[in-house]
Structures are given as C-alpha cells and as structure tokens.
Amino acid sequence: MSPESKKLFNIIILGVAFMFMFTAFQTCGNVAQTVIRSLNSTDFHGSGYTSMAIIYGVFSASNLITPSVVAIIGPQLSMFASGLFYSILMFIFSVFWDLLKRIVLLWTAQGNCLTINSDEHTIGRNSGIFWALLQSSLFFGNLYIYFAWQGKTQISESDRRTVFIALTVISLVGTVLFFLIRQPDSENHSCIVFFLTEKSLKLCVTKEMLLLSITTAYTGLELTFFSGVYGTCIGAVNKFGTEEKSLIGLSGIFIGIGEILGGSLFGLLSKNNRFGRNPVVLLGILVHFIAFYLIFLNMPGDAPIAPIEGTDSSAYIKSSKEVAIFCSFLLGLGDSCFNTQLLSILGFLYSEDSAPAFAVFKFVQSICAAVAFFYSNYLLLHWQLLVMVIFGFFGTISFFSVEWAAAAIVARGSDYRSI
C-alpha cells in the first residue's frame, strides 16, 4: 500500500470508528431531555439539559490537559483507551449522561490523527470524508430510536434499558476499530509536542484563534440546539399526536442526512474549489438562518421547556411535521458546512501544532455547548434562536477574515484551489 493510500485508509477507519462510537453518543444526546423527563414521575427528578451542560463543562475543562496525554501515548491509544472506558462504564451503569465525559481524549486525538494523515492538498478532502462518516451515526442511531419508540407517548424502563445496551455494544465495536489505524510511513507533522497545555493557552490569544473562536462558539451553540433541544421541542408538541416521540428519531435521521450530504459534497468538491472555504461557510449560515426562521414559525415558544405532558400552545403557523423534519435536514446541512471548514482550516494553519489547536477548538465549542444546555432550561424558543442568529452572523464574519489571511499565505507558496 502506497503512503498516500495508507493515509486515506487511516482517515476512513477513523471516520468509521467514530461513526460507531457516536452512534451511542449522539443518539443519547438527542433523547436525553425526553428520557430524563420520563423519570421525573419516579423518585428521580432532573433535567437532561443540565446533565448535558455538566458533561460539556467537564469536557471543555479536560481539553486543556488532553493534548499532553495525546503527545505521550499517541492518538491511536488515546482514542482506544478513552472509548473503551466510556463503553464499559456505560454498560455497567446503563446511564449515559454521567459517563460521556470519559471521551474527552477522543476529539483531541482525532484532530491530531487527521492532521498527520493529511497535507495542504488533502486536508479539505479528508475533513469531508471524516465528517460524512462520523455523522452517519446520526442516521443509524436515530433510525433505531424511530422504530423502537414508534407510536409510544411514554418511555418505559425496559425501553431505556434496551436502548442503552444496544448502543453500548455498538460503541465497543468502534473502540476496537481504532487498532486498525496504521502509522504513516513518513510524517511531515510533529506528533510529539511537550508542554502542550502551555501551547494550548498560548494559541488561545493568537489573532487567528481568537477570531475562529467566535465561529467555534457558534458551532457549540447550534450543536446544543440540534443535538438536544430541537428533538425535545418536536417531542413536546402534542399536536403531532402519537407520533411525537418517534418523530425525535426521525428528526435525528434527517439531521444525519444533512450532515452526510454536506460532508460528502464538500469533501468531493474540495479539490476543485477555486474559491476556498468562505462560500461553504456562507452557504451554512444562510441554510441555518432559513431553518431558524421556519422553526420560529412552526414551533410553540414553550416547547424547549414543556413538561412531560407536552405543550398544547400554538405556533405562528399550524405546526407541521413535514416542516419540522425539513428543518432538521437544514440544521444538519448547515452544521456540516461549518465543521468541515473549521477542521480544514485548523489542520492547515496549525499543521505543526495540531493537538493543542484542536484542543482549543473543542474547549471553546464544548464550553459554549455547556452554556447553551444550561440556559435551555429557562429560555423560550425564540430567545434561543436569537442568540444563535447573533453568534452565527459574527462567527461567519470572523471566519471570512481568517480565511482571507490563509488565502494570502497560500498565494505565496501553493495553489489555493487544492486546500
């Protein structure tokens, strides 16, 4: 196998492994608030939003130290150990929201692995391939939820247990796949970097990273919305009838379709894109603004914070299941626009410091996701949408400025169309 073929093989294995792992993670996140609300009729009382806020808060803090761990034991062992620990504990306790913090090593190691298996000519393609494979998890996991909960208005203990056991097994398969990743024959990137925590902190105050942090903050806010809040909104609308709970799974499926389509499309077109990354990000924000406007019209304002009985409130238009699912697709497509281009530009700008760069990226994204999950307990839908519109606008502008600077760098040394 040629060196380039081996690197492409590694990217595909990385994507497939993450697909299995995050079939568990993203599916659970999508139903977290619905499942925990179903427990509030027992002695347990809690909020899925608060649980996810704690998870992402721990996740963000851990990203400040995980680059050092990745540097010492390498990305492959980091991903395997983290995934294995997560899967075992998930099986023992059968409660995912207190245990997902075990995967804090995964994203830092993933960014390092993606970078050392790419160069400036392949980082765009590889980011698209990885993202499409990763987000396939949304399709398969939520397809299971859709059929398992079809026609149900309440979630029983046996339903919850069956879901957790199935997803635990799937995550273990993904963990084992990390061992198939091969060491590249030659590396143009430094994989072992010492004092990475200090490097991460220094990167936080660079001009490029500060600007990209605004974009990253937006991806954290909209991550919370499409992965936890929007499914809850759909499941709370009583006017959807007995399909309201299964529609949560169907929403996740169409989010996944949008993510897969975006990742595949931008990965295939990256080699022939003479305009760089900005048009993709512009497409992403336009798609999201359309989705936010339709959601504003189609969903009751109290849907995110409705009780387990749901809400009978009216939206500005008659709530439509078809519009709700179409918005799910738009949310996934827009998210893929932002994340594929962020992965691409980080791998290009910080090819020699990939571990700390991706740690900062996940730190900012996770802390904003944690904040968003926290305020989702209190803010009505229209206020949550307004926050995302503001951050989305300024995040897009900040990305443009960094991309123009990156284009100037490439213009002095290589063909920008190949990024």
C-alpha positions as a printed Julia matrix, in Angstrom:
419×3 Matrix{Float64}:
   0.0    0.0    0.0
   1.41   3.39  -1.01
   1.92   6.07   1.67
  -0.98   8.15   0.32
  -3.27   5.11   0.22
  -2.31   4.25   3.78
  -3.19   7.77   4.95
  -6.56   7.63   3.18
  -7.18   4.22   4.74
  -6.46   5.73   8.17
  -8.94   8.55   7.57
 -11.67   6.09   6.54
 -11.03   3.86   9.58
 -11.02   6.94  11.82
 -14.38   8.02  10.4
 -15.95   4.56  10.68
 -14.72   4.13  14.27
 -16.16   7.5   15.25
 -19.38   6.58  13.47
 -19.83   3.56  15.75
 -18.77   5.45  18.89
 -21.03   8.42  18.24
 -24.0    6.31  17.24
 -24.22   5.9   21.01
 -23.23   9.44  21.98
 -25.34  11.46  19.57
 -28.39   9.23  19.8
 -28.36   9.51  23.58
 -27.86  13.26  23.41
 -30.84  13.59  21.1
 -33.18  11.87  23.55
 -31.6   12.98  26.84
 -34.21  15.52  27.92
 -37.09  13.27  26.84
 -35.71  10.25  28.71
 -34.89  12.13  31.92
 -38.29  13.83  31.93
 -39.83  10.35  31.77
 -38.02   9.55  35.04
 -39.46  12.56  36.86
 -42.6   10.62  37.64
 -40.44   8.41  39.92
 -38.28   9.37  42.92
 -35.72  10.79  40.48
 -36.0   14.42  39.39
 -33.62  16.06  36.97
 -33.09  17.76  33.63
 -31.44  16.38  30.53
 -30.3   19.9   29.66
 -28.5   20.29  33.0
 -26.89  16.85  32.7
 -25.58  17.65  29.23
 -24.36  21.05  30.45
 -22.29  19.32  33.13
 -20.92  16.83  30.6
 -19.81  19.52  28.19
 -18.43  21.63  31.04
 -16.19  18.78  32.16
 -15.37  18.07  28.53
 -14.21  21.66  27.95
 -12.0   21.74  31.05
 -10.44  18.39  30.18
  -9.43  19.62  26.74
  -6.81  21.84  28.37
  -4.81  18.8   29.52
  -5.65  16.1   26.96
  -3.08  17.32  24.36
  -0.31  16.29  26.74
  -1.82  12.82  27.07
  -2.11  12.51  23.29
   1.52  13.58  22.93
   2.72  10.94  25.37
   0.74   7.87  24.29
  -0.23   8.87  20.73
  -3.62   9.42  19.1
  -4.42   5.75  18.49
  -4.04   4.59  22.11
  -5.72   7.78  23.36
  -8.83   7.09  21.3
  -8.87   3.38  22.19
  -8.44   3.87  25.95
 -10.99   6.66  26.1
 -13.55   4.79  24.02
 -13.1    1.57  25.99
 -13.52   3.29  29.34
 -16.64   5.04  28.13
 -18.18   1.85  26.74
 -17.5   -0.25  29.85
 -18.92   2.32  32.25
 -21.92   2.9   30.04
 -22.63  -0.85  30.19
 -22.19  -1.06  33.98
 -24.44   1.86  34.84
 -26.7    2.0   31.78
 -26.89   5.77  32.24
 -25.0    7.72  29.6
 -25.23  11.34  30.76
 -22.92  10.89  33.78
 -20.34   8.98  31.78
 -19.86  10.68  28.44
 -17.12  12.84  29.91
 -14.9    9.74  29.56
 -14.47  10.53  25.86
 -12.59  13.79  26.44
  -9.46  12.38  24.75
 -11.26  11.41  21.57
 -11.53  14.74  19.79
  -8.03  15.97  20.56
  -6.59  12.66  19.36
  -8.86  12.75  16.32
  -7.61  16.17  15.29
  -4.02  15.04  15.66
  -4.67  11.85  13.66
  -6.49  13.78  10.92
  -3.62  16.26  10.61
  -0.73  13.79  10.47
  -2.57  11.84   7.76
  -3.2   14.95   5.64
  -1.32  17.71   3.9
  -2.4   21.05   2.45
  -3.63  19.28  -0.67
  -5.76  16.67   1.12
  -6.92  18.29   4.37
 -10.18  19.52   2.8
 -11.0   16.16   1.25
 -10.09  14.22   4.4
 -12.11  16.55   6.63
 -15.16  15.97   4.42
 -14.71  12.18   4.37
 -14.29  12.02   8.13
 -17.28  14.27   8.8
 -19.58  12.33   6.48
 -18.65   9.02   8.1
 -18.9   10.43  11.63
 -22.33  11.93  11.09
 -23.67   8.69   9.64
 -24.05   7.85  13.33
 -27.0   10.23  13.5
 -28.77   8.29  10.79
 -28.3    4.78  12.17
 -28.79   5.56  15.86
 -31.91   7.61  15.37
 -33.32   5.11  12.89
 -33.28   2.63  15.77
 -34.99   5.16  18.07
 -37.62   5.89  15.43
 -38.73   2.27  15.13
 -38.25   1.43  18.83
 -40.43   4.34  20.03
 -42.94   4.44  17.18
 -46.47   5.01  18.48
 -45.34   5.48  22.1
 -46.26   8.51  24.19
 -44.34   7.34  27.31
 -40.88   5.77  27.63
 -40.73   2.7   29.92
 -37.78   1.33  31.91
 -37.41  -1.62  29.51
 -37.31   0.81  26.56
 -34.5    2.78  28.18
 -32.5   -0.31  29.14
 -32.78  -1.87  25.67
 -31.54   1.33  24.04
 -28.53   1.64  26.35
 -27.42  -1.99  25.98
 -27.64  -1.84  22.18
 -25.72   1.42  21.98
 -23.04   0.16  24.37
 -22.29  -2.8   22.1
 -22.11  -0.51  19.08
 -19.66   1.84  20.84
 -17.39  -1.1   21.74
 -17.15  -2.05  18.06
 -15.96   1.45  17.25
 -13.39   1.32  20.04
 -11.79  -1.84  18.65
 -11.59  -0.32  15.16
  -9.02   2.24  16.36
  -6.41  -0.54  16.34
  -6.69  -0.77  12.55
  -5.2    2.71  12.13
  -1.67   2.4   10.71
   1.35   4.58  11.36
   2.13   6.72   8.26
   5.44   5.87   6.59
   6.57   9.48   6.77
   5.19  12.34   8.78
   5.55  15.99   7.96
   3.85  16.94  11.18
   5.1   16.8   14.71
   3.11  14.29  16.67
   5.09  14.55  19.92
   4.87  18.02  21.41
   5.83  18.76  25.0
   4.24  21.36  27.27
   1.09  21.18  25.21
  -1.06  22.67  27.88
   1.05  25.82  27.75
   0.88  25.73  23.95
  -2.92  25.47  24.1
  -3.12  28.52  26.32
  -0.79  30.49  24.06
  -2.82  29.58  20.99
  -5.93  30.96  22.68
  -4.62  34.52  22.44
  -3.41  34.47  18.85
  -5.37  36.64  16.42
  -6.44  33.73  14.19
  -7.58  31.54  17.07
  -9.49  34.39  18.74
 -11.36  35.05  15.51
 -12.01  31.36  14.89
 -13.21  31.03  18.48
 -16.24  33.17  17.61
 -17.11  30.75  14.81
 -16.4   27.81  17.08
 -18.63  29.31  19.77
 -21.48  29.39  17.28
 -20.96  25.71  16.42
 -21.2   24.92  20.14
 -24.5   26.77  20.47
 -26.06  25.2   17.4
 -24.65  21.79  18.41
 -26.69  22.04  21.59
 -29.75  23.11  19.66
 -29.82  20.4   17.0
 -28.49  17.59  19.2
 -30.58  18.14  22.32
 -33.08  20.99  22.19
 -34.76  20.62  18.82
 -35.62  16.95  19.27
 -37.11  17.82  22.65
 -39.22  20.56  21.02
 -40.61  18.12  18.46
 -41.37  15.52  21.13
 -43.23  18.1   23.22
 -45.72  19.24  20.57
 -48.95  17.43  21.41
 -50.47  18.47  18.1
 -48.19  15.94  16.41
 -50.28  13.19  18.05
 -48.96   9.74  18.93
 -46.02  10.2   16.57
 -44.39  12.92  18.66
 -41.84  10.62  20.37
 -40.89   8.66  17.25
 -40.51  11.97  15.41
 -37.5   12.65  17.66
 -35.76   9.73  15.99
 -36.93  10.81  12.54
 -35.59  14.31  13.2
 -32.2   12.85  14.11
 -32.22  10.79  10.93
 -32.72  13.87   8.75
 -30.12  15.82  10.68
 -27.78  12.95   9.86
 -28.76  13.0    6.18
 -27.94  16.7    6.03
 -24.59  16.12   7.77
 -23.67  13.22   5.48
 -24.67  15.1    2.33
 -22.67  18.15   3.37
 -19.58  16.23   4.4
 -19.58  14.11   1.24
 -20.25  17.04  -1.07
 -17.61  19.35   0.38
 -15.07  16.55   0.59
 -15.51  15.66  -3.08
 -15.51  19.27  -4.27
 -12.56  20.45  -2.15
 -10.0   19.57  -4.84
 -11.76  21.73  -7.42
 -12.85  24.6   -5.19
 -11.14  27.71  -6.54
 -12.96  29.99  -4.12
 -11.73  28.44  -0.87
 -13.76  27.8    2.25
 -15.76  31.03   2.55
 -18.59  30.07   0.13
 -19.21  26.86   2.07
 -19.47  28.75   5.36
 -21.72  31.35   3.71
 -23.98  28.54   2.5
 -24.02  27.13   6.02
 -25.17  30.34   7.69
 -27.83  31.0    5.04
 -29.19  27.46   5.45
 -29.25  27.88   9.23
 -31.0   31.24   9.1
 -33.71  29.71   6.91
 -34.05  26.82   9.37
 -34.24  29.17  12.38
 -36.97  31.25  10.73
 -39.06  28.19   9.87
 -38.61  26.77  13.37
 -39.65  30.12  14.85
 -42.87  29.97  12.83
 -43.55  26.24  13.24
 -42.78  25.51  16.91
 -44.52  26.77  20.07
 -42.32  29.12  22.08
 -42.51  27.0   25.24
 -41.6   23.71  23.51
 -37.99  23.52  24.87
 -39.16  23.77  28.48
 -42.51  21.99  28.27
 -43.34  19.4   30.99
 -43.51  15.67  30.33
 -47.17  16.09  29.32
 -46.05  18.24  26.4
 -47.46  21.56  25.23
 -50.73  22.5   23.56
 -49.58  26.04  22.77
 -49.94  27.3   19.23
 -47.14  28.43  16.94
 -47.33  31.33  14.5
 -48.45  28.85  11.85
 -50.12  25.47  12.17
 -47.38  23.15  13.43
 -46.35  20.86  10.58
 -44.45  17.61  10.96
 -43.12  17.96   7.42
 -41.71  21.44   8.09
 -40.21  20.24  11.38
 -38.37  17.37   9.67
 -37.24  19.61   6.79
 -35.73  21.98   9.35
 -33.85  19.01  10.83
 -32.24  18.41   7.45
 -31.31  22.09   7.16
 -29.76  22.08  10.64
 -27.58  19.1    9.71
 -26.54  20.53   6.36
 -25.6   23.89   7.85
 -23.65  22.28  10.68
 -21.59  20.23   8.21
 -20.72  23.44   6.33
 -19.19  24.99   9.41
 -17.48  21.98  10.94
 -15.85  20.62   7.78
 -14.36  24.03   7.03
 -13.23  24.58  10.62
 -11.48  21.19  10.63
  -9.9   22.05   7.31
  -8.6   25.49   8.25
  -7.3   24.33  11.64
  -5.42  21.46  10.02
  -3.93  23.9    7.51
  -3.0   26.76   9.85
  -1.73  24.59  12.72
  -0.23  21.59  10.96
   2.74  21.62  13.36
   0.62  22.16  16.49
  -2.45  20.12  15.64
  -3.07  18.63  19.11
  -3.19  21.93  21.03
  -5.09  23.64  18.18
  -7.83  21.03  18.15
  -7.89  21.04  21.95
  -8.61  24.79  21.93
 -11.26  24.23  19.25
 -13.05  21.58  21.32
 -12.6   23.59  24.52
 -14.41  26.63  23.12
 -17.07  24.53  21.39
 -17.73  22.46  24.5
 -17.92  25.36  26.95
 -20.41  27.13  24.67
 -22.43  23.92  24.33
 -22.45  23.63  28.13
 -23.68  27.23  28.5
 -26.36  26.62  25.86
 -27.61  23.46  27.57
 -27.81  25.37  30.84
 -29.83  28.29  29.51
 -32.08  25.89  27.57
 -33.7   25.09  30.91
 -35.03  28.65  31.1
 -35.16  30.41  27.73
 -38.13  30.18  25.42
 -37.51  29.04  21.87
 -37.41  32.46  20.21
 -34.71  33.72  22.6
 -32.56  30.67  21.91
 -32.91  31.25  18.18
 -31.97  34.93  18.58
 -28.76  34.03  20.44
 -27.74  31.68  17.62
 -28.53  34.26  14.93
 -26.27  36.82  16.6
 -23.37  34.44  17.13
 -23.84  32.95  13.67
 -23.57  36.33  11.98
 -20.43  37.42  13.78
 -18.93  33.93  13.6
 -19.28  33.94   9.82
 -17.6   37.35   9.52
 -14.71  36.25  11.74
 -14.2   33.06   9.71
 -14.08  35.09   6.5
 -11.28  37.27   7.87
  -9.16  34.27   8.87
  -9.78  32.57   5.54
  -8.7   35.66   3.61
  -5.48  35.69   5.62
  -4.97  31.96   4.93
  -5.54  32.57   1.22
  -2.81  35.21   1.27
  -0.43  32.7    2.88
  -1.18  30.06   0.27
  -0.89  32.55  -2.57
   2.75  32.98  -1.64
   3.54  29.29  -1.7
   0.99  26.9   -3.23
  -2.23  26.51  -5.19
  -5.14  27.65  -3.04
  -7.63  25.58  -5.01
  -6.13  22.4   -3.58
  -6.76  23.2    0.09
